[in-house]
Amino acid sequence: MDATQAARLAADSEARDRVLKLLEDEPIRITQTSGSSAGAGSGDFHHYRQQRRAELARIGQIEQEFLQEKASEEFRKRKQQLDAECAERTARKAAKRRKKKLAKQHQEEAAGASRQGSSGP
């Protein structure tokens, strides 16, 4: 199993867990469209369509929330990675500036010492 399959399985299990949690939190709607002795009435199809539309909207909302959370998590990870790269780059450049400054100070000290030594005798 490669990394993409593992990630897909993890995402699927997360989605399944979210759906199960939502099902536990929400009360179960039991709707009886017709009595036990009645056949399909003229309004049953409209009730079915309404229930189906409501269920599809609920599932769509769950999926949309999951995708939004997934996108925000990916954004957070990417931002964290970019921030780390930026901090590393900044530290590298600061070290380079420090090194250049020290080299310049040593060069000035050496030049000052050579001037003092040559002007003395």
N, C-alpha and C positions, 0 to 999 in steps of 0.2 A: 504494500500500500504506500503510495507516494504522499508527499506533503499536501497536495491539493485535495486528494481524496480524504485525508484525515481532517483537513480544515472543513470540507464540505459535510462530513459526518458530524463534526462538532457543531457546526452551524445548524444542521438539521435537528440534532438532539436539543440544542438551545431553543429552537423554534417549537419543537414538540413540548418541551418543558413549559414554555410560556403559554402555549395553548391549554395545557392541562391545568396550569395555575389559574388562568382566566376562567376556565370551566368550573374550577372549584370555587372561585370567588363569586361568580355570577349565579343567580338562581336559575334552575333549569325551567324553561318555559314548556309546558305541556299544553298543547292546544288540541281540542277535539273539535274537528270541523263538522262532524255529523254524528248522529246517534248510532246505536248499535244496530237498529233495524232499518235505518234509512239508507237509501242509495245516494249517489252523488247528486247534490242539488245544483241549482243554477249558480249559486254564489261560491261554491267550493273552489272552483278554479281561481277565482279572484283572491280568496283567502290563501290558497296555496302560493299564488304568485306573490302576494304581500309577504308571507312568511319567508319565501325563498329570497326575495329582495332584501329583507332585513338580515337574514343569515349571511348572504353574500356581502352585504355592507359591513357586517361585524367582522367577518373573516378578512375582508379587504383592509379594514382598519388595523387589525392585528398584524397583518403582513406589512402594512405601511409603517407602523411603529417599529417593527423589527428591522426593516430596511433603514429607517432613520437612525436607529441606535447603532446599527452596523456601520453606516456611513460616518456617524460622529466618532465611533471608536477608531475607524480607519484614519479619519482626519486627525484625531488626537495622537495616534501612533506616529503618523507622518510628521506632525508638528514637533513632537518630541524628538524624532530622529533629526529633523532639520535644525532644531535648537542645539542638539548635541554636536552636530557637525559645525554649526556656527561658533559655538563655544570653543571647540577644538581649533578651528581656524584662527579665532581671535587669540587664543593662547599661543599658538605657533608664531603668529605675527608679533605679539608682544615680546616673546622670547627673542625673536630676531632683532627687534628694535633695541632691547636691552643689551644684546651681544654687540650690536653695532655701536651703541653708546659707550660701552666699556672699552671697546677697541679704540674708539676715538679718544677717550680719556687717557688710556695707556700711551697712545701715540703723542698726545699733548704733553704728558709727563716726560716721555722720553725726549721730546724736542726741547722741553724746558731744562732738563738735566744736561743735555748736550750743549745748550747755550750757556749754562752756568759754567760748565767745565771748559769751554773754549774761550770764554771772556776772562777767566781768572788769571792765567800766567802771562 
